């Protein structure tokens, strides 16, 4: 026996040894246990997490026992798979038919062992999908930098084995109010899809108050179907239709003038199926974001062009924002970080990409171009433009840094809010105030410009001083660059939601400005997610 033990160095060998040493079992029972454990070890070998779980569990099964807790776990898993489409997950991804067939065919200990591991593999896939999403964000779009809060896979199995099986599955999805409201909107839209949608599209590029005719009647009917207008027989674009259009515009991030212009008409004619796709994408995004956001945090929704301060789940401050332009090198990324300080009267250190792509060509044409900017050499000295032959330089060998000293004309305005990150993204003031009047505000190089940066600063500082305005203004009046630390760092979340909810009121829909949600939907569809039309 000692010589045999020395030879058995593999996991399977150790299992065989354990089986041989089980002296209290009849020989046939020992053989069955050994065959089961050996099959579990073989099947689990390709997945280190599953292998670790079964090794720690002495290769005992949690799924394939004939009755009791194993049977409860099987029922809970198949029930959860059956309900997967309720969450916008594809049932076929978990192949319940093949899994059931495998269980039914498991007549031998070895077959049971193989089925045991397959149950665990399916369970882990479903559990992670339900809790933190089925897609890897960065594989869908390289500008989605979000770090998904994945849970340890072994912990899923350990906790499931100790838990009420059905209760475990119920606890997996995000518990945020947003997720719950998105689920309700999903059900509402699926029922609307089952009723045939919102009716015919409006056969007009634009309509305005005072008009009448067949197109106005179709507009009226569509607004009624969408819930924006009470039952009406009106034939003209009257005040009631104008009011309904205004509310629709507010819910879709449009200028609320009550005129159904081309942009508004495009949104009105958007079908239920397209809105449902946005909801399914937002559910997946909410799973990626299944983390503690912070009792106080800053939330920037890129598609909504807003920045908000959230305290204990309520919006306590909101301002308009300008985000990155829809160009490959300017789109604002999605990620989370911690705001640590603000810089009042900031110097703008022009990013090298901007310096060589935008300003160097200008200076080649005219050495005095962009005269508000200063050239700095590698030793930190200011360089006179007259001494530089700009024609001798290109993007690779340009030896100077470019800076803009503090001033009201500074590209960063009079304050910037820093959450240091490798993407060089931050929130800041801007002298270009006119852009905040636009409906679509995607114009920056990637950073987030704020319409009301001073009020934003006051709201942040109010947590650490009785006189936030006085503190801020005292630094501002110096005209010199100064740093004000936040006593408590504030999480900042840059998100991208074309569909999001409110505590009260209708679900909000926005344009897919960067095309990211279209790419996510395509990935979901390729994985088997499908739209459902239900009755009810």
KEBA-638727 format. One record per residue (C-alpha): residue number from 1; residue in one letter; x, y, z. Coordinates in pm, whole numbers, plus 50000, padded with zeros to 5 digits. Layout:
<recs>
@i=NUM&aa=A&u=X&v=Y&w=Z
...
</recs>
This chain:
<recs>
@i=1&aa=X&u=50000&v=50000&w=50000
@i=2&aa=X&u=50289&v=50239&w=50080
@i=3&aa=X&u=50454&v=50168&w=49743
@i=4&aa=X&u=50121&v=50223&w=49568
@i=5&aa=X&u=50070&v=50555&w=49750
@i=6&aa=X&u=50408&v=50682&w=49631
@i=7&aa=X&u=50322&v=50603&w=49271
@i=8&aa=X&u=49988&v=50787&w=49277
@i=9&aa=X&u=50093&v=51146&w=49232
@i=10&aa=X&u=49815&v=51273&w=49009
@i=11&aa=X&u=49475&v=51395&w=49123
@i=12&aa=X&u=49313&v=51087&w=48974
@i=13&aa=X&u=49564&v=50866&w=49150
@i=14&aa=X&u=49488&v=51032&w=49480
@i=15&aa=X&u=49119&v=50972&w=49421
@i=16&aa=X&u=49180&v=50608&w=49341
@i=17&aa=X&u=49381&v=50573&w=49658
@i=18&aa=X&u=49103&v=50735&w=49860
@i=19&aa=X&u=48859&v=50487&w=49711
@i=20&aa=X&u=49078&v=50187&w=49785
@i=21&aa=X&u=49123&v=50298&w=50142
@i=22&aa=X&u=48747&v=50333&w=50205
@i=23&aa=X&u=48740&v=50007&w=50400
@i=24&aa=X&u=48395&v=50058&w=50543
@i=25&aa=X&u=48220&v=50026&w=50208
@i=26&aa=X&u=48149&v=49698&w=50031
@i=27&aa=X&u=48377&v=49642&w=49737
@i=28&aa=X&u=48108&v=49726&w=49474
@i=29&aa=X&u=48011&v=50044&w=49658
@i=30&aa=X&u=48375&v=50145&w=49683
@i=31&aa=X&u=48415&v=50092&w=49312
@i=32&aa=X&u=48112&v=50305&w=49238
@i=33&aa=X&u=48236&v=50591&w=49457
@i=34&aa=X&u=48578&v=50567&w=49300
@i=35&aa=X&u=48437&v=50570&w=48947
@i=36&aa=X&u=48219&v=50872&w=49030
@i=37&aa=X&u=48507&v=51067&w=49187
@i=38&aa=X&u=48743&v=50976&w=48906
@i=39&aa=X&u=48491&v=51099&w=48647
@i=40&aa=X&u=48440&v=51423&w=48842
@i=41&aa=X&u=48815&v=51482&w=48857
@i=42&aa=X&u=48859&v=51413&w=48486
@i=43&aa=X&u=48571&v=51637&w=48379
@i=44&aa=X&u=48672&v=51918&w=48615
@i=45&aa=X&u=49039&v=51915&w=48520
@i=46&aa=X&u=48993&v=52171&w=48240
@i=47&aa=X&u=48836&v=52427&w=48475
@i=48&aa=X&u=49059&v=52519&w=48769
@i=49&aa=X&u=48776&v=52676&w=48971
@i=50&aa=X&u=48547&v=52376&w=48941
@i=51&aa=X&u=48842&v=52145&w=49008
@i=52&aa=X&u=48929&v=52343&w=49322
@i=53&aa=X&u=48571&v=52324&w=49449
@i=54&aa=X&u=48543&v=51948&w=49407
@i=55&aa=X&u=48889&v=51883&w=49544
@i=56&aa=X&u=48800&v=52080&w=49859
@i=57&aa=X&u=48467&v=51894&w=49872
@i=58&aa=X&u=48635&v=51550&w=49854
@i=59&aa=X&u=48485&v=51511&w=49506
@i=60&aa=X&u=48137&v=51464&w=49644
@i=61&aa=X&u=47846&v=51563&w=49423
@i=62&aa=X&u=47600&v=51842&w=49484
@i=63&aa=X&u=47371&v=51781&w=49183
@i=64&aa=X&u=47334&v=51414&w=49100
@i=65&aa=X&u=47213&v=51251&w=49420
@i=66&aa=X&u=46881&v=51074&w=49384
@i=67&aa=X&u=46680&v=51289&w=49626
@i=68&aa=X&u=46695&v=51560&w=49895
@i=69&aa=X&u=46910&v=51871&w=49846
@i=70&aa=X&u=47059&v=51750&w=49519
@i=71&aa=X&u=46714&v=51718&w=49368
@i=72&aa=X&u=46622&v=52066&w=49497
@i=73&aa=X&u=46934&v=52210&w=49338
@i=74&aa=X&u=46855&v=52046&w=49004
@i=75&aa=X&u=46501&v=52182&w=49010
@i=76&aa=X&u=46624&v=52530&w=49098
@i=77&aa=X&u=46882&v=52531&w=48819
@i=78&aa=X&u=46636&v=52421&w=48551
@i=79&aa=X&u=46380&v=52670&w=48678
@i=80&aa=X&u=46639&v=52949&w=48663
@i=81&aa=X&u=46732&v=52853&w=48307
@i=82&aa=X&u=46365&v=52855&w=48214
@i=83&aa=X&u=46336&v=53210&w=48352
@i=84&aa=X&u=46658&v=53338&w=48190
@i=85&aa=X&u=46470&v=53520&w=47908
@i=86&aa=X&u=46289&v=53722&w=48176
@i=87&aa=X&u=46625&v=53888&w=48240
@i=88&aa=X&u=46717&v=53926&w=47875
@i=89&aa=X&u=46941&v=53617&w=47874
@i=90&aa=X&u=46911&v=53341&w=47610
@i=91&aa=X&u=46783&v=53008&w=47741
@i=92&aa=X&u=46966&v=52816&w=47468
@i=93&aa=X&u=47300&v=52946&w=47598
@i=94&aa=X&u=47257&v=52699&w=47886
@i=95&aa=X&u=47122&v=52415&w=47667
@i=96&aa=X&u=46877&v=52270&w=47919
@i=97&aa=X&u=46762&v=51994&w=47682
@i=98&aa=X&u=47114&v=51854&w=47646
@i=99&aa=X&u=47170&v=51884&w=48019
@i=100&aa=X&u=46848&v=51699&w=48097
@i=101&aa=X&u=46932&v=51429&w=47845
@i=102&aa=X&u=47273&v=51387&w=48005
@i=103&aa=X&u=47116&v=51344&w=48347
@i=104&aa=X&u=46860&v=51092&w=48223
@i=105&aa=X&u=47131&v=50889&w=48052
@i=106&aa=X&u=47354&v=50885&w=48362
@i=107&aa=X&u=47301&v=50519&w=48457
@i=108&aa=X&u=47655&v=50452&w=48577
@i=109&aa=X&u=47872&v=50620&w=48842
@i=110&aa=X&u=48106&v=50745&w=48573
@i=111&aa=X&u=47822&v=50896&w=48370
@i=112&aa=X&u=47687&v=51057&w=48688
@i=113&aa=X&u=48029&v=51209&w=48755
@i=114&aa=X&u=48046&v=51362&w=48410
@i=115&aa=X&u=47692&v=51496&w=48444
@i=116&aa=X&u=47779&v=51638&w=48786
@i=117&aa=X&u=48053&v=51856&w=48645
@i=118&aa=X&u=47845&v=51964&w=48347
@i=119&aa=X&u=47575&v=52080&w=48589
@i=120&aa=X&u=47833&v=52290&w=48772
@i=121&aa=X&u=47965&v=52440&w=48449
@i=122&aa=X&u=47615&v=52536&w=48340
@i=123&aa=X&u=47536&v=52672&w=48686
@i=124&aa=X&u=47848&v=52892&w=48689
@i=125&aa=X&u=47775&v=53034&w=48346
@i=126&aa=X&u=47417&v=53119&w=48438
@i=127&aa=X&u=47506&v=53260&w=48781
@i=128&aa=X&u=47772&v=53493&w=48643
@i=129&aa=X&u=47550&v=53598&w=48353
@i=130&aa=X&u=47267&v=53686&w=48590
@i=131&aa=X&u=47488&v=53880&w=48830
@i=132&aa=X&u=47753&v=54054&w=48619
@i=133&aa=X&u=47649&v=54006&w=48257
@i=134&aa=X&u=47718&v=53763&w=47976
@i=135&aa=X&u=47935&v=53987&w=47756
@i=136&aa=X&u=48287&v=54117&w=47820
@i=137&aa=X&u=48247&v=54495&w=47766
@i=138&aa=X&u=48590&v=54570&w=47620
@i=139&aa=X&u=48547&v=54296&w=47360
@i=140&aa=X&u=48234&v=54467&w=47232
@i=141&aa=X&u=48380&v=54819&w=47220
@i=142&aa=X&u=48733&v=54922&w=47313
@i=143&aa=X&u=48613&v=55247&w=47469
@i=144&aa=X&u=48409&v=55062&w=47731
@i=145&aa=X&u=48677&v=55051&w=47998
@i=146&aa=X&u=48442&v=54941&w=48275
@i=147&aa=X&u=48592&v=54697&w=48523
@i=148&aa=X&u=48313&v=54444&w=48576
@i=149&aa=X&u=48292&v=54336&w=48944
@i=150&aa=X&u=48318&v=53965&w=48878
@i=151&aa=X&u=48268&v=53738&w=49180
@i=152&aa=X&u=48496&v=53447&w=49256
@i=153&aa=X&u=48360&v=53146&w=49069
@i=154&aa=X&u=48445&v=52900&w=49346
@i=155&aa=X&u=48244&v=53113&w=49589
@i=156&aa=X&u=47935&v=53065&w=49373
@i=157&aa=X&u=47956&v=52688&w=49416
@i=158&aa=X&u=48048&v=52703&w=49785
@i=159&aa=X&u=47765&v=52942&w=49871
@i=160&aa=X&u=47512&v=52764&w=49652
@i=161&aa=X&u=47588&v=52433&w=49823
@i=162&aa=X&u=47508&v=52597&w=50158
@i=163&aa=X&u=47206&v=52801&w=50048
@i=164&aa=X&u=46842&v=52759&w=49969
@i=165&aa=X&u=46873&v=52685&w=49594
@i=166&aa=X&u=46581&v=52896&w=49471
@i=167&aa=X&u=46670&v=53181&w=49706
@i=168&aa=X&u=47027&v=53178&w=49577
@i=169&aa=X&u=46912&v=53238&w=49220
@i=170&aa=X&u=46670&v=53511&w=49327
@i=171&aa=X&u=46957&v=53694&w=49496
@i=172&aa=X&u=47184&v=53700&w=49190
@i=173&aa=X&u=47049&v=53987&w=48973
@i=174&aa=X&u=47137&v=54348&w=49065
@i=175&aa=X&u=46922&v=54484&w=49349
@i=176&aa=X&u=46931&v=54843&w=49227
@i=177&aa=X&u=46604&v=55034&w=49176
@i=178&aa=X&u=46725&v=55099&w=48820
@i=179&aa=X&u=46741&v=54728&w=48740
@i=180&aa=X&u=46394&v=54668&w=48886
@i=181&aa=X&u=46243&v=54954&w=48685
@i=182&aa=X&u=46416&v=54839&w=48365
@i=183&aa=X&u=46263&v=54495&w=48420
@i=184&aa=X&u=45918&v=54654&w=48448
@i=185&aa=X&u=45974&v=54851&w=48128
@i=186&aa=X&u=46085&v=54533&w=47954
@i=187&aa=X&u=45759&v=54361&w=48050
@i=188&aa=X&u=45557&v=54664&w=47939
@i=189&aa=X&u=45724&v=54676&w=47599
@i=190&aa=X&u=45696&v=54301&w=47546
@i=191&aa=X&u=45322&v=54329&w=47604
@i=192&aa=X&u=45301&v=54626&w=47369
@i=193&aa=X&u=45489&v=54426&w=47108
@i=194&aa=X&u=45235&v=54146&w=47157
@i=195&aa=X&u=44958&v=54395&w=47083
@i=196&aa=X&u=45122&v=54491&w=46756
@i=197&aa=X&u=45326&v=54791&w=46864
@i=198&aa=X&u=45218&v=55153&w=46854
@i=199&aa=X&u=45044&v=55140&w=46521
@i=200&aa=X&u=45134&v=55295&w=46187
@i=201&aa=X&u=45432&v=55527&w=46155
@i=202&aa=X&u=45354&v=55893&w=46094
@i=203&aa=X&u=45383&v=55952&w=45714
@i=204&aa=X&u=45546&v=56294&w=45745
@i=205&aa=X&u=45897&v=56428&w=45798
@i=206&aa=X&u=45762&v=56705&w=46021
@i=207&aa=X&u=45436&v=56841&w=46158
@i=208&aa=X&u=45358&v=57155&w=46354
@i=209&aa=X&u=45070&v=57307&w=46552
@i=210&aa=X&u=44779&v=57421&w=46338
@i=211&aa=X&u=44820&v=57156&w=46072
@i=212&aa=X&u=44552&v=56899&w=45997
@i=213&aa=X&u=44508&v=56598&w=45771
@i=214&aa=X&u=44572&v=56225&w=45764
@i=215&aa=X&u=44930&v=56251&w=45899
@i=216&aa=X&u=44810&v=56446&w=46204
@i=217&aa=X&u=44552&v=56175&w=46274
@i=218&aa=X&u=44825&v=55906&w=46258
@i=219&aa=X&u=45040&v=56119&w=46491
@i=220&aa=X&u=44745&v=56150&w=46728
@i=221&aa=X&u=44685&v=55775&w=46727
@i=222&aa=X&u=45051&v=55695&w=46784
@i=223&aa=X&u=45074&v=55937&w=47078
@i=224&aa=X&u=44765&v=55773&w=47228
@i=225&aa=X&u=44916&v=55426&w=47186
@i=226&aa=X&u=45236&v=55544&w=47356
@i=227&aa=X&u=45042&v=55686&w=47647
@i=228&aa=X&u=45113&v=56053&w=47584
@i=229&aa=X&u=44761&v=56149&w=47481
@i=230&aa=X&u=44421&v=56055&w=47618
@i=231&aa=X&u=44166&v=55904&w=47385
@i=232&aa=X&u=44077&v=56177&w=47137
@i=233&aa=X&u=43901&v=56232&w=46806
@i=234&aa=X&u=44076&v=56558&w=46729
@i=235&aa=X&u=44166&v=56601&w=46360
@i=236&aa=X&u=44411&v=56890&w=46387
@i=237&aa=X&u=44743&v=56955&w=46561
@i=238&aa=X&u=44586&v=57135&w=46858
@i=239&aa=X&u=44708&v=57225&w=47205
@i=240&aa=X&u=44655&v=56875&w=47341
@i=241&aa=X&u=44878&v=56722&w=47073
@i=242&aa=X&u=45136&v=56996&w=47121
@i=243&aa=X&u=45147&v=56925&w=47494
@i=244&aa=X&u=45179&v=56551&w=47429
@i=245&aa=X&u=45465&v=56611&w=47185
@i=246&aa=X&u=45640&v=56832&w=47442
@i=247&aa=X&u=45625&v=56559&w=47704
@i=248&aa=X&u=45751&v=56307&w=47450
@i=249&aa=X&u=46040&v=56540&w=47369
@i=250&aa=X&u=46133&v=56575&w=47736
@i=251&aa=X&u=46136&v=56196&w=47774
@i=252&aa=X&u=46363&v=56160&w=47472
@i=253&aa=X&u=46616&v=56437&w=47536
@i=254&aa=X&u=46485&v=56670&w=47267
@i=255&aa=X&u=46414&v=57040&w=47266
@i=256&aa=X&u=46062&v=57061&w=47415
@i=257&aa=X&u=45895&v=57310&w=47179
@i=258&aa=X&u=45595&v=57090&w=47098
@i=259&aa=X&u=45679&v=57091&w=46727
@i=260&aa=X&u=45724&v=56750&w=46567
@i=261&aa=X&u=46029&v=56841&w=46361
@i=262&aa=X&u=46252&v=56589&w=46183
@i=263&aa=X&u=46444&v=56479&w=46496
@i=264&aa=X&u=46128&v=56444&w=46700
@i=265&aa=X&u=45951&v=56259&w=46419
@i=266&aa=X&u=46239&v=56013&w=46392
@i=267&aa=X&u=46200&v=55932&w=46760
@i=268&aa=X&u=45820&v=55914&w=46744
@i=269&aa=X&u=45843&v=55667&w=46456
@i=270&aa=X&u=46089&v=55447&w=46643
@i=271&aa=X&u=45927&v=55107&w=46692
@i=272&aa=X&u=45862&v=54912&w=47010
@i=273&aa=X&u=46122&v=54655&w=46905
@i=274&aa=X&u=46397&v=54919&w=46892
@i=275&aa=X&u=46304&v=55052&w=47236
@i=276&aa=X&u=46300&v=54697&w=47371
@i=277&aa=X&u=46651&v=54643&w=47236
@i=278&aa=X&u=46766&v=54951&w=47428
@i=279&aa=X&u=46614&v=54809&w=47747
@i=280&aa=X&u=46783&v=54472&w=47701
@i=281&aa=X&u=47116&v=54646&w=47644
@i=282&aa=X&u=47064&v=54860&w=47956
@i=283&aa=X&u=46988&v=54549&w=48161
@i=284&aa=X&u=47320&v=54400&w=48049
@i=285&aa=X&u=47497&v=54727&w=48126
@i=286&aa=X&u=47338&v=54736&w=48473
@i=287&aa=X&u=47476&v=54387&w=48537
@i=288&aa=X&u=47824&v=54508&w=48438
@i=289&aa=X&u=47773&v=54789&w=48688
@i=290&aa=X&u=47655&v=54562&w=48974
@i=291&aa=X&u=47869&v=54726&w=49241
@i=292&aa=X&u=47855&v=54969&w=49529
@i=293&aa=X&u=47846&v=55310&w=49358
@i=294&aa=X&u=47899&v=55505&w=49682
@i=295&aa=X&u=47645&v=55678&w=49907
@i=296&aa=X&u=47761&v=55999&w=49739
@i=297&aa=X&u=47882&v=55973&w=49382
@i=298&aa=X&u=47900&v=56160&w=49055
@i=299&aa=X&u=47713&v=56007&w=48762
@i=300&aa=X&u=47784&v=56121&w=48407
@i=301&aa=X&u=47553&v=55970&w=48144
@i=302&aa=X&u=47731&v=56035&w=47815
@i=303&aa=X&u=47417&v=55992&w=47601
@i=304&aa=X&u=47213&v=56228&w=47821
@i=305&aa=X&u=47484&v=56498&w=47832
@i=306&aa=X&u=47439&v=56546&w=48207
@i=307&aa=X&u=47648&v=56524&w=48520
@i=308&aa=X&u=47473&v=56456&w=48850
@i=309&aa=X&u=47566&v=56432&w=49214
@i=310&aa=X&u=47377&v=56147&w=49379
@i=311&aa=X&u=47337&v=56136&w=49757
@i=312&aa=X&u=47180&v=55824&w=49907
@i=313&aa=X&u=47008&v=55741&w=49581
@i=314&aa=X&u=46867&v=56090&w=49515
@i=315&aa=X&u=46987&v=56351&w=49265
@i=316&aa=X&u=47103&v=56652&w=49468
@i=317&aa=X&u=47272&v=56842&w=49185
@i=318&aa=X&u=47251&v=56827&w=48806
@i=319&aa=X&u=47413&v=57021&w=48525
@i=320&aa=X&u=47443&v=56992&w=48149
@i=321&aa=X&u=47762&v=56853&w=48005
@i=322&aa=X&u=47955&v=56837&w=47680
@i=323&aa=X&u=48116&v=56502&w=47601
@i=324&aa=X&u=48369&v=56373&w=47349
@i=325&aa=X&u=48301&v=56418&w=46980
@i=326&aa=X&u=48209&v=56110&w=46778
@i=327&aa=X&u=48556&v=56055&w=46639
@i=328&aa=X&u=48783&v=55760&w=46701
@i=329&aa=X&u=49029&v=55963&w=46910
@i=330&aa=X&u=48775&v=56178&w=47096
@i=331&aa=X&u=48493&v=55960&w=47222
@i=332&aa=X&u=48458&v=55970&w=47600
@i=333&aa=X&u=48530&v=55630&w=47755
@i=334&aa=X&u=48319&v=55453&w=48017
@i=335&aa=X&u=48479&v=55375&w=48352
@i=336&aa=X&u=48467&v=55449&w=48724
@i=337&aa=X&u=48724&v=55616&w=48947
@i=338&aa=X&u=48759&v=55835&w=49256
@i=339&aa=X&u=48750&v=56216&w=49246
@i=340&aa=X&u=49022&v=56335&w=49482
@i=341&aa=X&u=49064&v=56709&w=49429
@i=342&aa=X&u=48980&v=57012&w=49221
@i=343&aa=X&u=49220&v=57256&w=49060
@i=344&aa=X&u=49111&v=57620&w=49064
@i=345&aa=X&u=49263&v=57851&w=48800
@i=346&aa=X&u=49410&v=57551&w=48621
@i=347&aa=X&u=49693&v=57551&w=48371
@i=348&aa=X&u=49604&v=57357&w=48059
@i=349&aa=X&u=49881&v=57114&w=47976
@i=350&aa=X&u=49791&v=57044&w=47617
@i=351&aa=X&u=49793&v=56667&w=47554
@i=352&aa=X&u=50067&v=56572&w=47314
@i=353&aa=X&u=49819&v=56425&w=47066
@i=354&aa=X&u=49644&v=56763&w=47042
@i=355&aa=X&u=49974&v=56953&w=47039
@i=356&aa=X&u=50115&v=56767&w=46738
@i=357&aa=X&u=49794&v=56699&w=46548
@i=358&aa=X&u=49628&v=57037&w=46583
@i=359&aa=X&u=49864&v=57310&w=46701
@i=360&aa=X&u=50191&v=57211&w=46529
@i=361&aa=X&u=50033&v=57230&w=46178
@i=362&aa=X&u=49889&v=57572&w=46271
@i=363&aa=X&u=50228&v=57698&w=46387
@i=364&aa=X&u=50394&v=57569&w=46073
@i=365&aa=X&u=50160&v=57789&w=45874
@i=366&aa=X&u=50189&v=58082&w=46113
@i=367&aa=X&u=50443&v=58078&w=46400
@i=368&aa=X&u=50226&v=58320&w=46598
@i=369&aa=X&u=49909&v=58110&w=46570
@i=370&aa=X&u=49735&v=58022&w=46898
@i=371&aa=X&u=49927&v=58299&w=47072
@i=372&aa=X&u=49751&v=58224&w=47399
@i=373&aa=X&u=49960&v=57908&w=47427
@i=374&aa=X&u=50315&v=57889&w=47565
@i=375&aa=X&u=50597&v=57665&w=47444
@i=376&aa=X&u=50797&v=57488&w=47716
@i=377&aa=X&u=51125&v=57307&w=47652
@i=378&aa=X&u=51240&v=56987&w=47819
@i=379&aa=X&u=51406&v=57184&w=48099
@i=380&aa=X&u=51083&v=57363&w=48182
@i=381&aa=X&u=51182&v=57696&w=48027
@i=382&aa=X&u=50949&v=57916&w=47824
@i=383&aa=X&u=51059&v=57932&w=47460
@i=384&aa=X&u=51014&v=58228&w=47227
@i=385&aa=X&u=50822&v=58144&w=46908
@i=386&aa=X&u=51069&v=58356&w=46712
@i=387&aa=X&u=51351&v=58115&w=46794
@i=388&aa=X&u=51171&v=57806&w=46666
@i=389&aa=X&u=51173&v=57671&w=46311
@i=390&aa=X&u=50843&v=57485&w=46323
@i=391&aa=X&u=50896&v=57346&w=45972
@i=392&aa=X&u=51176&v=57129&w=46109
@i=393&aa=X&u=50942&v=56931&w=46333
@i=394&aa=X&u=50680&v=56662&w=46296
@i=395&aa=X&u=50461&v=56461&w=46531
@i=396&aa=X&u=50752&v=56235&w=46625
@i=397&aa=X&u=51030&v=56487&w=46695
@i=398&aa=X&u=50844&v=56795&w=46822
@i=399&aa=X&u=51046&v=56870&w=47139
@i=400&aa=X&u=50817&v=57113&w=47321
@i=401&aa=X&u=50530&v=57092&w=47561
@i=402&aa=X&u=50244&v=57337&w=47512
@i=403&aa=X&u=50065&v=57504&w=47800
@i=404&aa=X&u=49795&v=57761&w=47851
@i=405&aa=X&u=49832&v=57968&w=48171
@i=406&aa=X&u=49532&v=58023&w=48401
@i=407&aa=X&u=49277&v=58271&w=48268
@i=408&aa=X&u=48911&v=58301&w=48178
@i=409&aa=X&u=49010&v=58207&w=47822
@i=410&aa=X&u=49178&v=57887&w=47939
@i=411&aa=X&u=49039&v=57580&w=47759
@i=412&aa=X&u=48965&v=57427&w=48100
@i=413&aa=X&u=48790&v=57739&w=48221
@i=414&aa=X&u=48847&v=57829&w=48585
@i=415&aa=X&u=48824&v=57490&w=48753
@i=416&aa=X&u=48880&v=57121&w=48680
@i=417&aa=X&u=48778&v=56820&w=48885
@i=418&aa=X&u=49032&v=56542&w=48902
@i=419&aa=X&u=48986&v=56168&w=48937
@i=420&aa=X&u=49336&v=56063&w=48818
@i=421&aa=X&u=49312&v=55792&w=48555
@i=422&aa=X&u=49520&v=55654&w=48271
@i=423&aa=X&u=49274&v=55788&w=48014
@i=424&aa=X&u=49345&v=56151&w=48112
@i=425&aa=X&u=48974&v=56221&w=48148
@i=426&aa=X&u=48835&v=56474&w=48395
@i=427&aa=X&u=48546&v=56718&w=48443
@i=428&aa=X&u=48606&v=57088&w=48386
@i=429&aa=X&u=48476&v=57436&w=48317
@i=430&aa=X&u=48491&v=57581&w=47964
@i=431&aa=X&u=48485&v=57926&w=47805
@i=432&aa=X&u=48269&v=57784&w=47523
@i=433&aa=X&u=47933&v=57829&w=47694
@i=434&aa=X&u=47723&v=57840&w=47377
@i=435&aa=X&u=47755&v=57464&w=47321
@i=436&aa=X&u=47537&v=57393&w=47624
@i=437&aa=X&u=47238&v=57524&w=47429
@i=438&aa=X&u=47264&v=57237&w=47180
@i=439&aa=X&u=47051&v=56924&w=47211
@i=440&aa=X&u=47338&v=56694&w=47110
@i=441&aa=X&u=47651&v=56803&w=47294
@i=442&aa=X&u=47936&v=56585&w=47168
@i=443&aa=X&u=48217&v=56830&w=47091
@i=444&aa=X&u=48509&v=56780&w=47331
@i=445&aa=X&u=48834&v=56587&w=47297
@i=446&aa=X&u=48699&v=56333&w=47546
@i=447&aa=X&u=48687&v=56519&w=47878
@i=448&aa=X&u=48354&v=56626&w=48028
@i=449&aa=X&u=48274&v=56998&w=48024
@i=450&aa=X&u=48023&v=57128&w=48278
@i=451&aa=X&u=47775&v=57409&w=48230
@i=452&aa=X&u=47768&v=57503&w=48599
@i=453&aa=X&u=48114&v=57414&w=48731
@i=454&aa=X&u=48111&v=57663&w=49019
@i=455&aa=X&u=47783&v=57529&w=49156
@i=456&aa=X&u=47918&v=57177&w=49108
@i=457&aa=X&u=48223&v=57275&w=49314
@i=458&aa=X&u=48010&v=57432&w=49585
@i=459&aa=X&u=47798&v=57115&w=49610
@i=460&aa=X&u=48110&v=56901&w=49648
@i=461&aa=X&u=48270&v=57131&w=49906
@i=462&aa=X&u=47950&v=57168&w=50110
@i=463&aa=X&u=48031&v=56833&w=50273
@i=464&aa=X&u=48355&v=56966&w=50422
@i=465&aa=X&u=48301&v=57337&w=50494
@i=466&aa=X&u=48021&v=57562&w=50615
@i=467&aa=X&u=48115&v=57822&w=50351
@i=468&aa=X&u=48183&v=57637&w=50024
@i=469&aa=X&u=48130&v=57951&w=49815
@i=470&aa=X&u=48373&v=58155&w=50024
@i=471&aa=X&u=48637&v=57881&w=50018
@i=472&aa=X&u=48614&v=57841&w=49642
@i=473&aa=X&u=48607&v=58212&w=49565
@i=474&aa=X&u=48905&v=58284&w=49791
@i=475&aa=X&u=49117&v=58055&w=49575
@i=476&aa=X&u=48965&v=58187&w=49253
@i=477&aa=X&u=49044&v=58551&w=49337
@i=478&aa=X&u=49417&v=58484&w=49356
@i=479&aa=X&u=49430&v=58407&w=48985
@i=480&aa=X&u=49693&v=58146&w=49067
@i=481&aa=X&u=49661&v=57775&w=49017
@i=482&aa=X&u=49567&v=57603&w=49344
@i=483&aa=X&u=49458&v=57258&w=49450
@i=484&aa=X&u=49169&v=57193&w=49688
@i=485&aa=X&u=49156&v=56838&w=49820
@i=486&aa=X&u=48824&v=56670&w=49882
@i=487&aa=X&u=48809&v=56559&w=50244
@i=488&aa=X&u=48635&v=56242&w=50127
@i=489&aa=X&u=48704&v=56111&w=49774
@i=490&aa=X&u=48389&v=56087&w=49564
@i=491&aa=X&u=48333&v=55799&w=49319
@i=492&aa=X&u=48281&v=55913&w=48960
@i=493&aa=X&u=48098&v=55688&w=48716
@i=494&aa=X&u=48099&v=55760&w=48342
@i=495&aa=X&u=47816&v=55554&w=48199
@i=496&aa=X&u=47638&v=55525&w=47865
@i=497&aa=X&u=47266&v=55453&w=47874
@i=498&aa=X&u=47030&v=55502&w=47583
@i=499&aa=X&u=46749&v=55379&w=47809
@i=500&aa=X&u=46732&v=55468&w=48176
@i=501&aa=X&u=46458&v=55512&w=48432
@i=502&aa=X&u=46345&v=55767&w=48689
@i=503&aa=X&u=46206&v=55713&w=49037
@i=504&aa=X&u=45888&v=55877&w=48910
@i=505&aa=X&u=45780&v=55920&w=48550
@i=506&aa=X&u=45843&v=55746&w=48224
@i=507&aa=X&u=46153&v=55566&w=48106
@i=508&aa=X&u=46394&v=55798&w=47929
@i=509&aa=X&u=46541&v=55721&w=47585
@i=510&aa=X&u=46842&v=55882&w=47420
@i=511&aa=X&u=47034&v=55858&w=47094
@i=512&aa=X&u=47316&v=55604&w=47055
@i=513&aa=X&u=47569&v=55880&w=46986
@i=514&aa=X&u=47873&v=55651&w=46951
@i=515&aa=X&u=47694&v=55341&w=46820
@i=516&aa=X&u=47802&v=55143&w=47126
@i=517&aa=X&u=47459&v=55011&w=47217
@i=518&aa=X&u=47407&v=54889&w=46861
@i=519&aa=X&u=47728&v=54686&w=46894
@i=520&aa=X&u=47618&v=54550&w=47232
@i=521&aa=X&u=47279&v=54449&w=47091
@i=522&aa=X&u=47443&v=54272&w=46799
@i=523&aa=X&u=47665&v=54081&w=47042
@i=524&aa=X&u=47365&v=53989&w=47256
@i=525&aa=X&u=47168&v=53878&w=46950
@i=526&aa=X&u=47462&v=53670&w=46828
@i=527&aa=X&u=47466&v=53501&w=47169
@i=528&aa=X&u=47099&v=53414&w=47128
@i=529&aa=X&u=46910&v=53698&w=47295
@i=530&aa=X&u=46580&v=53754&w=47117
@i=531&aa=X&u=46288&v=53994&w=47151
@i=532&aa=X&u=45973&v=53852&w=47304
@i=533&aa=X&u=45614&v=53953&w=47238
@i=534&aa=X&u=45388&v=53854&w=47524
@i=535&aa=X&u=45019&v=53866&w=47602
@i=536&aa=X&u=44883&v=54059&w=47893
</recs>
